[in-house]
Amino acid sequence: MTTPADDGFATRAIHVGQEPDATTGAVVVPIYQTSTFAQDVVGETRAGYDYSRAGNPTRTALELALASLERGRHGKAFASGMAAADAAIRAILRPGDHLIIPSDAYGGSFRLIDKIGVPWGLTYSAVPLADLDAVRAAVRPNTRLIWCETPTNPLLGIADIYELAAIARDADAKLLVDNTFASPYLQQPLALGADIVLHSTTKYVGGHSDVVGGALITANDELGEAFSFHAKSMGAVAGPFDSWLTLRGLKTLAVRMERHCDNAEQIVDLLESHSRVGTVYYPGLETHPGHDVAAGQMHRFGGMVSFRVVGGREEAVKICSRTRLFTLGESLGGVESLIEHPALMTHASVAGSSLEVPDDLIRLSVGIEDIDDLIADLSDALD
Ligand SMILES: *Cc1c(COP(=O)(O)O)cnc(C)c1O
């Protein structure tokens, strides 16, 4: 596969949509902290902007950059990943439609579909997406959307985007890929046949744990139009300052992701050889059931690592509170390393459901600190 460097990825992250300001020469896109825009004559705007819910130049810069990095034609930036998910569902689906979701979907997406989508008139089937026969069997005449996450949270399951796109096409449905865990640097679903990419830009895209945001990207003009219409009509758009922070983070995505991957690989080596660690979940491991698919669709394998602890839940909880550099906390994808216990934290609300995770599981979001310090911290906590 072509590497991001062959493709000018890092250059586009810094330059697309980010020309120096025409009036002042400001090298960085300004924060256009304004709600409205002056018109010279009734109905005639100076640059296409009339009101910031419909469009704002700082948000446009972010949207153009994101669309370029995902190889789409249209990007829309939202107030959060969930706002983007809501807009996608309402733009693509109508009451009476059916969708297929991963049996280990992100909890927030599952809640949105189950608690808001279903009362609105949707039906869904939760299916392990790695099992393509199960996906084919779940397709109904009214299936209009396949919702994919790969890698998944927190067990790092892998779904084959190219094959899912073929199933969606045959069913006259759309394929949406939540690309939050991989980031556009490691995986570009549109090139593999997906119709829509969703991001929680809160995570790797923003990358500094200082802003919540979301995005939808597509190469389909009709969908792009529908996302713009829903963003404007529902109003959960990204504000100018949030857009600016996200764009600031996006500029360094390429270097950050390489370092996240370097560090994660070394943490995996440590875990694999440690007597107090059971299964290690990382798609870069040849023993991972999705390794070959991941190797075919990802540039590298990312910064998320999960593992099971010998000694069960009690030991796992203790380890989480013993690390010092790995901060105990939810979320992921920032420069700082985080550790968490999914069964009691991010996935507490799904206990007893199909999304339940083992209670001896620990999830790491491996940051970009010096690897020796991370290894020392984790080794101390494990010993
Ligand atoms: C965090 C996350 C979301 C939700 O995004 P928010 O920005 O928190 O609203 C959706 N999908 C995945 C995979 C996530 O990790």
The ligand as a MOL file (V3000), in Angstrom:
LIG
                    3D

  0  0  0     0  0            999 V3000
M  V30 BEGIN CTAB
M  V30 COUNTS 15 15 0 0 0
M  V30 BEGIN ATOM
M  V30 1 C -14.9030 8.9210 22.0050 0
M  V30 2 C -15.4780 8.1450 20.8840 0
M  V30 3 C -16.6820 8.5390 20.2670 0
M  V30 4 C -17.5170 9.7040 20.7810 0
M  V30 5 O -16.8880 10.9170 20.5960 0
M  V30 6 P -17.0800 12.1870 21.5650 0
M  V30 7 O -16.1600 13.1860 20.9610 0
M  V30 8 O -16.7140 11.7580 22.9540 0
M  V30 9 O -18.5200 12.5880 21.4710 0
M  V30 10 C -17.1370 7.7850 19.1950 0
M  V30 11 N -16.4510 6.7050 18.7440 0
M  V30 12 C -15.3100 6.2940 19.3240 0
M  V30 13 C -14.6070 5.0960 18.7760 0
M  V30 14 C -14.7800 6.9920 20.4070 0
M  V30 15 O -13.6420 6.5790 20.9760 0
M  V30 END ATOM
M  V30 BEGIN BOND
M  V30 1 1 1 2
M  V30 2 1 2 3
M  V30 3 2 2 14
M  V30 4 1 3 4
M  V30 5 2 3 10
M  V30 6 1 4 5
M  V30 7 1 5 6
M  V30 8 2 6 7
M  V30 9 1 6 8
M  V30 10 1 6 9
M  V30 11 1 10 11
M  V30 12 2 11 12
M  V30 13 1 12 13
M  V30 14 1 12 14
M  V30 15 1 14 15
M  V30 END BOND
M  V30 END CTAB
M  END
